[in-house]
């Protein structure tokens, strides 16, 4: 699917907790659908996400697959914080923050500076492909990790 086709298809869809469909989605569901349908990458889903755990718990299980960036990068993600707690995630698409806002919200695009104003801290990440390489700052292809901790592909 082309990037613009995806944007057109999901913009305005309602937020729903733990949803990852073209009918409704939460913030992580949007990221997972984008990576699957636009970039052809199946992202890791921690059991915490599927079990409905709070965002902070899910974040801890997922961030190991992402490489921190000093500024936003196209097709990367942002993680927004309130105080010491990560509370929201979204994509960087066409230089905009593309995200699904919580209860009563929907998929929308905002300026990145708007996200900075809404939250106390914003971090940026690119997909690193491997747990080991994400923390060290470089991505490895699946199967290249000496530890055998490669990402399991999710259908």
Kinemage of the C-alpha trace (Angstrom):
@kinemage 1
@onewidth
@group {chain A} dominant
@subgroup {mainchain}
@vectorlist {calphas} color= white
{ca unk a 1} P 0.000 0.000 0.000
{ca unk a 2} L 1.315 3.445 -0.821
{ca unk a 3} L 1.903 5.875 2.042
{ca unk a 4} L -0.786 8.312 0.871
{ca unk a 5} L -3.325 5.504 0.413
{ca unk a 6} L -2.730 4.457 4.017
{ca unk a 7} L -3.043 8.034 5.302
{ca unk a 8} L -6.306 8.516 3.403
{ca unk a 9} L -7.688 5.178 4.630
{ca unk a 10} L -7.015 5.672 8.354
{ca unk a 11} L -7.363 9.426 8.890
{ca unk a 12} L -10.437 10.008 11.014
{ca unk a 13} L -10.798 6.385 12.169
{ca unk a 14} L -11.843 6.177 15.835
{ca unk a 15} L -9.499 5.294 18.672
{ca unk a 16} L -10.247 2.000 20.438
{ca unk a 17} L -8.080 0.419 23.107
{ca unk a 18} L -5.891 -2.429 21.765
{ca unk a 19} L -7.473 -2.167 18.315
{ca unk a 20} L -5.335 -2.708 15.235
{ca unk a 21} L -7.772 -2.789 12.300
{ca unk a 22} L -8.977 -0.557 9.486
{ca unk a 23} L -12.166 0.050 11.500
{ca unk a 24} L -10.588 1.375 14.729
{ca unk a 25} L -7.135 1.496 16.293
{ca unk a 26} L -5.164 2.730 19.235
{ca unk a 27} L -1.842 4.554 19.028
{ca unk a 28} L 0.301 1.385 18.835
{ca unk a 29} L -2.200 -0.227 16.437
{ca unk a 30} L -1.647 2.678 14.041
{ca unk a 31} L 2.121 2.147 14.159
{ca unk a 32} L 1.760 -1.622 13.625
{ca unk a 33} L -0.652 -1.214 10.677
{ca unk a 34} L 1.580 1.395 9.012
{ca unk a 35} L 4.686 -0.765 9.296
{ca unk a 36} L 2.779 -3.820 8.041
{ca unk a 37} L 0.910 -2.267 5.106
{ca unk a 38} L 3.225 0.545 3.982
{ca unk a 39} L 6.715 -0.641 4.918
{ca unk a 40} L 6.135 -4.413 4.780
{ca unk a 41} L 7.514 -4.972 8.292
{ca unk a 42} L 5.786 -7.023 10.995
{ca unk a 43} L 6.532 -5.346 14.299
{ca unk a 44} L 7.035 -7.234 17.510
{ca unk a 45} L 4.009 -7.168 19.850
{ca unk a 46} L 4.756 -7.839 23.484
{ca unk a 47} L 2.330 -10.055 25.395
{ca unk a 48} L 1.732 -7.022 27.640
{ca unk a 49} L 0.101 -5.147 24.751
{ca unk a 50} L -2.162 -8.035 23.839
{ca unk a 51} L -3.101 -8.532 27.515
{ca unk a 52} L -4.222 -4.898 27.823
{ca unk a 53} L -1.430 -3.774 30.156
{ca unk a 54} L -0.899 -0.058 30.714
{ca unk a 55} L 1.094 1.893 28.148
{ca unk a 56} L 4.183 2.166 30.368
{ca unk a 57} L 4.423 -1.633 30.697
{ca unk a 58} L 3.976 -2.063 26.937
{ca unk a 59} L 6.556 0.652 26.243
{ca unk a 60} L 9.188 -1.135 28.331
{ca unk a 61} L 8.640 -4.331 26.327
{ca unk a 62} L 8.698 -2.658 22.906
{ca unk a 63} L 11.305 0.121 23.123
{ca unk a 64} L 14.143 -2.410 22.947
{ca unk a 65} L 13.328 -2.880 19.247
{ca unk a 66} L 13.786 0.823 18.469
{ca unk a 67} L 16.854 3.018 18.151
{ca unk a 68} L 16.750 6.472 19.798
{ca unk a 69} L 17.147 9.453 17.464
{ca unk a 70} L 18.062 13.020 18.406
{ca unk a 71} L 15.386 14.446 16.077
{ca unk a 72} L 12.355 12.999 14.336
{ca unk a 73} L 12.929 10.838 11.278
{ca unk a 74} L 10.530 9.949 8.478
{ca unk a 75} L 8.739 6.642 9.123
{ca unk a 76} L 10.026 6.686 12.699
{ca unk a 77} L 7.951 7.032 15.837
{ca unk a 78} L 7.588 9.513 18.643
{ca unk a 79} L 6.940 8.593 22.257
{ca unk a 80} L 5.213 11.251 24.348
{ca unk a 81} L 5.547 11.501 28.118
{ca unk a 82} L 3.684 13.060 31.036
{ca unk a 83} L 6.265 13.544 33.759
{ca unk a 84} L 8.235 10.313 34.172
{ca unk a 85} L 5.701 8.124 32.339
{ca unk a 86} L 5.442 7.373 28.589
{ca unk a 87} L 1.762 7.711 27.639
{ca unk a 88} L 1.437 7.919 23.843
{ca unk a 89} L 3.115 6.838 20.607
{ca unk a 90} L 2.693 7.914 17.015
{ca unk a 91} L 4.350 7.978 13.619
{ca unk a 92} L 6.342 10.601 11.788
{ca unk a 93} L 4.844 10.681 8.307
{ca unk a 94} L 5.463 13.455 5.784
{ca unk a 95} L 7.151 15.424 8.576
{ca unk a 96} L 3.976 15.361 10.684
{ca unk a 97} L 3.009 13.576 13.894
{ca unk a 98} L 0.450 10.997 12.726
{ca unk a 99} L -1.284 9.401 15.697
{ca unk a 100} L -4.471 8.012 17.229
{ca unk a 101} L -5.551 10.017 20.249
{ca unk a 102} L -7.183 8.226 23.177
{ca unk a 103} L -10.811 8.019 24.391
{ca unk a 104} L -13.116 9.914 22.078
{ca unk a 105} L -10.239 10.601 19.709
{ca unk a 106} L -9.320 9.532 16.219
{ca unk a 107} L -6.407 9.229 13.808
{ca unk a 108} L -5.035 12.619 12.844
{ca unk a 109} L -1.931 14.484 11.789
{ca unk a 110} L -0.493 17.322 13.857
{ca unk a 111} L 2.627 19.410 13.660
{ca unk a 112} L 5.449 17.848 15.695
{ca unk a 113} L 5.673 21.089 17.683
{ca unk a 114} L 2.032 20.544 18.761
{ca unk a 115} L 3.008 17.202 20.280
{ca unk a 116} L 5.858 18.962 22.109
{ca unk a 117} L 3.325 21.426 23.563
{ca unk a 118} L 0.843 18.726 24.662
{ca unk a 119} L 3.332 16.528 26.526
{ca unk a 120} L 6.143 17.145 28.997
{ca unk a 121} L 8.709 15.192 26.946
{ca unk a 122} L 8.850 13.742 23.436
{ca unk a 123} L 11.392 11.172 22.241
{ca unk a 124} L 12.037 9.972 18.695
{ca unk a 125} L 12.966 6.484 17.507
{ca unk a 126} L 13.650 4.578 14.298
{ca unk a 127} L 13.010 0.866 13.925
{ca unk a 128} L 16.187 -1.071 14.755
{ca unk a 129} L 15.123 -4.614 13.761
{ca unk a 130} L 17.001 -6.344 16.610
{ca unk a 131} L 16.909 -6.032 20.393
{ca unk a 132} L 20.681 -6.186 20.711
{ca unk a 133} L 21.345 -3.572 18.056
{ca unk a 134} L 18.619 -1.188 19.215
{ca unk a 135} L 20.401 -0.478 22.479
{ca unk a 136} L 23.829 -0.203 20.869
{ca unk a 137} L 22.689 2.214 18.183
{ca unk a 138} L 22.801 0.151 14.982
{ca unk a 139} L 20.407 -2.302 13.382
{ca unk a 140} L 21.231 -5.839 12.360
{ca unk a 141} L 19.377 -7.969 9.865
{ca unk a 142} L 17.312 -10.792 11.384
{ca unk a 143} L 19.546 -13.832 11.836
{ca unk a 144} L 22.703 -11.718 12.295
{ca unk a 145} L 22.410 -11.451 16.083
{ca unk a 146} L 24.985 -13.484 17.968
{ca unk a 147} L 22.590 -13.873 20.920
{ca unk a 148} L 19.721 -15.372 18.950
{ca unk a 149} L 17.327 -12.694 20.255
{ca unk a 150} L 15.906 -11.817 16.860
{ca unk a 151} L 12.371 -10.544 16.571
{ca unk a 152} L 9.648 -13.129 16.132
{ca unk a 153} L 7.502 -12.321 13.128
{ca unk a 154} L 3.823 -11.873 14.036
{ca unk a 155} L 1.063 -12.746 11.570
